[in-house]
């Protein structure tokens, strides 16, 4: 089971895809037809940049190739797919625990709710947009009387954010019973599309809001 469709690179003659790494976190796997050892890089949660593994041959798999792979797979919806094989090259095998965790994520990613949210914030280039998401959530935070009251009452940024996100996601999906647990799983998947802090702008705006009412 992999994260995205396999994409063809132009920097080097190879194919790439995203996958949950055994050590944890999202990673990029690059396969070359003339080499049996794949190139592997994890994705930094803070910068979203690839971190090439020590065992990866940097000449065969330059950093530019991983950056291209990240760009090409950004915003792709998650999908179920068995191990990738290019000629005699096989993708790294998953552990039983990893496979079970990925199945749960794939179930969430295959849900209509996830698809609705991903579609609502996909830009004209076909990529998931942090800007569109945060602008919409910030607009709701300012217009909602409940969010304003929560700020006036001194509730935490996390509490106000959770209310705003829950309200917006329920409106988008049309599912008024969408649970906090489901929303948490959906946001976790969205954050892995291009890791750099899903609600960074919203959190900043809410902190300003709280400061203004004090």
C-alpha positions as CSV (number, residue, x, y, z in Angstrom):
1,X,0.0,0.0,0.0
2,X,1.6,3.3,-1.0
3,X,0.8,6.9,-0.5
4,X,0.3,8.2,-4.1
5,X,0.4,7.2,-7.7
6,X,3.9,6.4,-9.1
7,X,5.3,9.4,-10.9
8,X,8.1,9.6,-13.6
9,X,11.0,11.9,-12.9
10,X,12.8,14.1,-15.3
11,X,15.9,14.9,-13.2
12,X,17.0,11.2,-13.4
13,X,15.6,8.2,-15.3
14,X,13.5,6.9,-12.4
15,X,10.0,6.6,-10.8
16,X,8.9,7.7,-7.4
17,X,6.1,7.6,-4.9
18,X,5.4,8.5,-1.3
19,X,5.1,5.8,1.4
20,X,4.9,5.4,5.1
21,X,8.5,4.6,6.3
22,X,9.2,1.8,8.6
23,X,10.9,4.2,11.0
24,X,7.8,6.4,11.0
25,X,6.7,9.4,9.1
26,X,6.2,10.1,5.4
27,X,8.9,9.3,2.9
28,X,9.8,9.4,-0.8
29,X,10.9,6.2,-2.5
30,X,12.8,6.5,-5.8
31,X,13.3,3.4,-8.1
32,X,15.8,3.2,-11.0
33,X,15.5,0.4,-13.5
34,X,19.3,-0.2,-13.6
35,X,19.8,-0.3,-9.8
36,X,18.3,-2.8,-7.4
37,X,18.6,-0.6,-4.4
38,X,16.0,2.2,-4.1
39,X,16.7,5.7,-2.9
40,X,14.9,6.7,0.2
41,X,14.3,10.1,1.9
42,X,12.1,11.1,4.8
43,X,10.1,14.3,4.7
44,X,10.9,16.9,7.3
45,X,7.8,17.8,9.4
46,X,9.1,21.4,9.9
47,X,10.3,22.4,6.4
48,X,8.7,19.8,4.2
49,X,12.1,19.2,2.6
50,X,13.5,15.7,1.8
51,X,16.0,14.3,4.2
52,X,18.0,11.7,2.2
53,X,18.9,8.5,4.1
54,X,22.5,7.8,4.9
55,X,22.4,4.5,3.0
56,X,21.1,6.2,-0.2
57,X,23.7,6.7,-3.0
58,X,23.7,10.5,-3.5
59,X,25.1,10.2,-7.0
60,X,22.4,7.9,-8.2
61,X,19.7,9.7,-6.2
62,X,20.6,13.4,-5.9
63,X,18.6,15.7,-3.7
64,X,17.1,17.4,-6.8
65,X,15.4,14.1,-7.7
66,X,13.7,13.9,-4.3
67,X,12.6,17.5,-4.5
68,X,11.0,16.8,-7.9
69,X,9.3,13.7,-6.5
70,X,7.9,15.8,-3.6
71,X,6.6,18.4,-6.0
72,X,5.0,15.8,-8.4
73,X,3.3,13.9,-5.6
74,X,2.1,17.0,-3.6
75,X,-1.6,17.1,-3.2
76,X,-2.2,13.6,-4.7
77,X,-5.0,11.8,-2.9
78,X,-4.1,8.7,-0.9
79,X,-4.9,5.4,-2.5
80,X,-4.6,1.7,-1.9
81,X,-2.0,0.0,-4.1
82,X,0.1,-3.1,-3.6
83,X,3.9,-3.1,-3.7
84,X,5.4,-1.2,-6.7
85,X,7.6,-3.3,-9.0
86,X,9.6,-1.9,-11.9
87,X,11.1,-4.8,-13.7
88,X,13.0,-6.6,-10.9
89,X,12.8,-3.8,-8.4
90,X,10.5,-4.1,-5.5
91,X,9.3,-1.5,-3.0
92,X,10.4,-1.8,0.6
93,X,8.2,-4.3,2.4
94,X,5.8,-3.2,5.2
95,X,5.6,-4.7,8.6
96,X,2.3,-6.1,9.8
97,X,1.7,-3.2,12.1
98,X,2.6,-0.7,9.4
99,X,0.2,-2.3,7.0
100,X,-2.6,-2.2,9.5
101,X,-1.9,1.5,10.2
102,X,-1.9,2.3,6.5
103,X,-5.1,0.4,6.0
104,X,-6.8,2.6,8.6
105,X,-5.4,5.7,7.0
106,X,-6.5,4.5,3.5
107,X,-10.0,3.9,4.8
108,X,-10.1,7.5,6.0
109,X,-8.5,8.8,2.8
110,X,-11.1,6.9,0.8
111,X,-14.0,8.4,2.6
112,X,-16.3,10.9,1.0
113,X,-15.6,13.4,3.8
114,X,-11.8,13.4,3.1
115,X,-12.5,13.7,-0.7
116,X,-14.8,16.7,-0.1
117,X,-12.3,18.5,2.0
118,X,-9.4,17.8,-0.3
119,X,-11.5,19.0,-3.3
120,X,-12.6,22.1,-1.5
121,X,-9.0,23.3,-0.9
122,X,-7.4,22.2,-4.1
123,X,-6.0,25.1,-6.2
124,X,-6.1,25.6,-9.9
125,X,-2.8,23.6,-10.4
126,X,-4.5,20.6,-8.8
127,X,-2.5,20.8,-5.5
128,X,-3.8,21.0,-2.0
129,X,-3.6,24.6,-0.8
130,X,-2.7,25.5,2.8
131,X,-3.5,29.1,1.9
132,X,-7.1,28.4,0.8
133,X,-7.7,26.3,3.8
134,X,-6.4,28.8,6.3
135,X,-8.1,31.8,4.7
136,X,-11.4,30.0,4.9
137,X,-11.0,29.0,8.5
138,X,-9.8,32.5,9.5
139,X,-12.8,34.0,7.8
140,X,-15.1,31.7,9.9
141,X,-13.2,32.5,13.1
142,X,-13.8,36.2,12.6
143,X,-17.5,35.8,11.6
144,X,-18.6,33.3,14.2
145,X,-20.2,34.7,17.3
146,X,-19.4,31.5,19.1
147,X,-15.7,31.8,18.2
148,X,-15.7,35.4,19.3
149,X,-17.3,34.5,22.7
150,X,-14.8,31.7,23.2
151,X,-12.0,34.2,22.7
152,X,-13.6,36.7,25.0
153,X,-13.9,34.0,27.7
154,X,-10.2,33.3,27.3
155,X,-10.4,29.8,25.9
156,X,-7.3,28.4,24.4
157,X,-6.1,28.6,20.8
158,X,-6.5,24.8,20.5
159,X,-10.1,24.9,21.7
160,X,-11.2,27.7,19.4
161,X,-9.3,26.1,16.5
162,X,-11.0,22.8,17.1
163,X,-14.4,24.5,17.1
164,X,-13.7,26.4,13.9
165,X,-12.3,23.4,12.0
166,X,-15.1,21.1,13.2
167,X,-17.7,23.6,12.1
168,X,-16.1,24.2,8.7
169,X,-15.5,20.5,7.9
170,X,-19.0,19.5,8.9
171,X,-20.4,22.2,6.6
172,X,-18.2,21.2,3.7
173,X,-18.9,17.5,4.0
174,X,-22.6,17.9,4.9
175,X,-22.0,15.5,7.7
176,X,-23.2,17.1,11.0
177,X,-22.1,14.0,12.9
178,X,-18.5,14.1,11.7
179,X,-16.6,13.2,14.9
180,X,-13.6,14.9,16.4
181,X,-11.7,11.6,16.0
182,X,-12.5,11.5,12.3
183,X,-11.5,15.1,11.9
184,X,-8.2,14.5,13.7
185,X,-7.5,11.6,11.3
186,X,-8.4,13.7,8.2
187,X,-6.2,16.6,9.3
188,X,-3.3,14.2,10.0
189,X,-3.6,13.0,6.4
190,X,-3.9,16.5,5.0
191,X,-0.8,17.6,6.9
192,X,1.3,14.8,5.3
193,X,0.4,15.9,1.8
194,X,3.0,18.7,2.2
195,X,4.1,18.8,5.8
196,X,4.7,22.4,7.2
197,X,2.0,22.9,9.8
198,X,-1.5,22.6,8.5
199,X,-3.1,25.4,10.7
200,X,-0.1,27.6,11.1
201,X,-1.8,30.8,9.8
202,X,-5.0,30.1,11.6
203,X,-3.2,29.5,14.9
204,X,-1.3,32.8,14.4
205,X,-4.6,34.7,13.8
206,X,-6.3,33.1,16.8
207,X,-3.4,34.2,19.0
208,X,-3.8,37.8,17.8
209,X,-7.6,37.5,18.5
210,X,-7.0,36.4,22.0
211,X,-4.4,39.1,22.6
212,X,-6.9,41.8,21.4
213,X,-9.6,40.8,23.8
214,X,-7.4,40.9,26.8
